[in-house]
């Protein structure tokens, strides 16, 4: 019996015209594609590809099999779709990785709505900063990863994944109530408090745009602790809107900063359509993130 994975490789080579392009489309290593082609030729007893200059092309037998393979793969996809529609969302599992301020704000609302609609689905989520969330997504440990990205700073590595922006949250200056000034530059001579590594990088970049380097005296990933340090008069900081929505210390003053905010992204792996449980979770995340 012909192996479906090897048929998928042959179809990718037929569509993209080279082993390299097929490997990129399938997210395989190039030697793996060559191995599957060689095994498929051995299984069929036919020469399926031949060298053409620096590339390869399908033989007549290869074209015949590729055409049939495309039909087979299409029928398999249709069968999977029909089964998913028949099964619906009565069983299954979906896992989410999300950063702390998302878990403290819109993720619980999304999860509650999802489980109300689909109580039989096994929904699980865990805290993870964007780099760890991407590793979990690529390894298959989760189906959805929530990420953030500052427009002027380093962007998450999204190669090989699909993503969409859920919301754009503004940044805020956070100071003790009796420290005057509503811009970063107004506090250039004050001590500063930094957050996670990516947040510290963004703080340094934003301050550099204002013509100074912040004197970061304290660092903590905990936005509750950050506000307590500010309230004690130990420094100033910046926090995104989600962190302030998750916890707002009434002993601090906040000022919304101008310019673009932090982008909140949802990433999934693989080609569409998404599995029904993943698609349903994404829809609930969209709704919750869009709710003020």
Phi, psi and omega in degrees: 000137181289142181279129183295322180298319180290326174296320179297322177296315180298317178298320179295320177295319179296320182288319191258346171083001178200160177294319182298311181294322178296319179298318179295318181294324182269353185061039176252160168287148182301317178299330179294320178297314179299320179297315180297321178297317180296319179293323179293321176296320179294320181291324182271341184070023183230147173281117187257331180227156176216154181290142176221097186067235179269359181241202177225162173218159181281142171285177177300317177297321179296319179294319179299313182292321179298319178297316179292322181297323179296321177296317181297313181295323177296320179292322177297317179297319179296319179297319178297318179296318180294321179294319179297320179293323179291317182286325183067214180245050180267351180202167179126182183216144174217138185234143185231138171247132185214151179281162192303315185290334173290318178295334181272359184229269191273341181297315178302321178295318178297317181295319180296317178296319180298312184288333174294318180284325186227071187294343182272351180281137177275096180263128179225145174213157183219154179283133177200132173290161188311314180300317180292324178296321179293322177297319179295322180294313183293330180278351183087008180287336175224160177263336181225136176236130173264132185229163169229155181211129174276136186300328181263358185253187179300139181261150177297151178282105184255015180299129176082005177235160173260146181212159175216151178274127179271320181196165178237111185256135180288160175261150182231142169278134182237120184225163167299150186297336184260012176261112183289161178112134182241011178234164177300316183296330178300339184244025183299332182263004179271160169287151183238157178240127182254153179261223180295172185303315180293324179290323177295318178300318180292322177298314179297318180295315181295320179291322178300323177295338177266002173092020178209165176251123183291141176272091184278110183265331185226147176224136175200143177279349187272112183289341173289314179296321179303313182292327176294320177296318177296314181300330178280000179079023183269356178162181176240165181203179169238145178221145176285162184300323182296322179297320179287329176290324179290323179206123179237111177280120184285003178267001181243162176250138179238143177227126179291132180271146179287169176094175181294149181265197181272131180273134177254123186241148169246128182240142176225160182253147175095171182276153176289160001280153177286155172305149185306318182294320179294316180298320180293319178297317179301319180296319178291326175294319178302312183296314183294320181292332181275351181275125181300000000 
